[in-house]
Amino acid sequence: MVITGGNDEDRGGQEKESKEESVLAMLGIIGTILNLIVIIFVYIYTTL
């Protein structure tokens, strides 16, 4: 016999994990953008 449905705890855990992954991805993107901005400012400052 094959059980095809999951219980509510598994589904809630997957939703929470998916939300955490999306938050971490967003933080990674924001961090990358901030790093690029810092690099640009440092480059401009050192070439003046």
C-alpha positions as CSV (number, residue, x, y, z in Angstrom):
1,M,0.0,0.0,0.0
2,V,1.3,3.4,-1.0
3,I,0.6,6.5,1.1
4,T,0.4,9.5,-1.2
5,G,-0.6,12.3,1.3
6,G,1.4,13.9,4.0
7,N,0.1,14.9,7.4
8,D,-0.3,18.5,8.5
9,E,2.9,18.6,10.4
10,D,5.0,17.7,7.4
11,R,3.2,20.3,5.2
12,G,3.6,23.0,7.9
13,G,7.3,22.2,8.2
14,Q,7.8,22.4,4.4
15,E,6.0,25.8,4.3
16,K,8.2,27.1,7.1
17,E,11.3,25.8,5.4
18,S,10.3,27.3,2.1
19,K,9.7,30.7,3.8
20,E,13.1,30.6,5.5
21,E,14.8,29.8,2.2
22,S,13.2,32.7,0.5
23,V,14.2,35.0,3.3
24,L,17.8,33.8,3.2
25,A,17.8,34.2,-0.6
26,M,16.6,37.8,-0.3
27,L,19.2,38.6,2.3
28,G,21.9,37.1,0.0
29,I,20.7,39.3,-2.8
30,I,20.6,42.4,-0.6
31,G,24.1,41.6,0.7
32,T,25.5,41.2,-2.8
33,I,24.0,44.6,-3.9
34,L,25.5,46.3,-0.8
35,N,28.9,44.8,-1.5
36,L,28.8,46.0,-5.1
37,I,27.9,49.5,-3.9
38,V,30.8,49.5,-1.4
39,I,33.2,48.3,-4.1
40,I,32.1,51.1,-6.5
41,F,32.4,53.8,-3.8
42,V,35.9,52.5,-2.8
43,Y,37.0,52.5,-6.4
44,I,35.7,56.0,-7.0
45,Y,37.3,57.2,-3.8
46,T,40.7,55.7,-4.5
47,T,40.9,57.0,-8.1
48,L,40.2,60.7,-7.1
